Amino acid sequence: MIEVLYFAWLRERIGLPRERVETAAATVADLVAELSAREDRYALAFADLASVRVALDQELSSFDAPLAGVREVAFFPPMTGG
């Protein structure tokens, strides 16, 4: 079971700030594919992965990163400095 967090416009499109997901996904990309196949709202949120960042257990990561041992996956838009 993995805790999945959604921030900013991802949260708005999916309609949830977080959820617990039972998954057999090996990588972040596999998890995104599973979520996108669930419902249109997930597919819409993950339609452009170039505009999505991911953190595994609060460490910035990549979509090809393995999920083995991960407790939390967070999806959010790129941050801009100011």
C-alpha positions in Angstrom: 0.0 0.0 0.0 1.4 3.4 -1.0 0.3 6.8 0.1 -0.2 9.0 -3.1 -0.3 12.8 -2.7 -1.5 15.3 -5.3 -0.6 19.0 -5.2 -1.8 22.2 -7.0 -3.7 21.6 -10.3 -3.1 17.8 -10.1 -5.2 17.8 -6.9 -7.9 19.9 -8.6 -8.1 17.6 -11.7 -8.1 14.4 -9.7 -10.3 15.8 -6.9 -8.3 14.4 -4.0 -5.4 15.6 -2.0 -4.2 12.1 -1.2 -5.2 8.4 -1.3 -3.8 5.0 -0.4 -3.2 2.9 -3.4 -2.7 -0.9 -3.6 -0.4 -1.3 -6.6 1.8 -3.9 -8.3 3.7 -1.1 -10.1 7.4 -1.6 -10.3 8.2 2.1 -11.2 6.6 5.5 -10.9 5.8 5.3 -14.6 4.0 2.0 -14.0 2.0 3.6 -11.2 1.1 6.6 -13.4 -0.1 4.1 -16.1 -2.3 2.3 -13.5 -3.8 5.5 -12.2 -4.4 6.9 -15.7 -6.3 3.7 -16.6 -8.6 4.1 -13.6 -10.7 7.1 -14.7 -10.5 10.0 -17.1 -9.7 12.5 -14.4 -6.4 10.7 -13.7 -5.6 10.4 -17.4 -6.2 14.1 -17.8 -4.0 15.0 -14.8 -1.1 12.8 -16.1 -1.6 13.6 -19.8 1.5 15.8 -20.0 4.2 14.3 -17.8 6.7 17.0 -18.8 4.6 19.3 -16.5 4.6 16.9 -13.5 7.3 16.3 -11.0 7.5 13.4 -8.5 9.0 12.8 -5.1 9.4 9.4 -3.4 9.4 9.6 0.4 9.9 13.4 0.1 13.0 13.1 -2.2 12.7 14.5 -5.8 12.8 11.5 -8.2 12.2 10.4 -11.7 9.4 8.5 -13.4 11.7 5.5 -14.0 12.5 5.2 -10.3 11.6 1.9 -8.6 8.8 1.8 -6.0 10.2 -1.0 -3.9 10.1 0.0 -0.3 8.6 3.4 -1.0 5.8 4.6 1.4 4.8 7.9 -0.2 4.6 9.2 -3.8 3.9 12.9 -4.3 3.0 14.4 -7.7 3.2 18.2 -8.2 3.9 20.8 -10.9 7.4 22.2 -11.4 8.3 24.8 -8.9 9.4 28.3 -10.0 11.7 30.4 -7.9 11.1 34.1 -7.1 
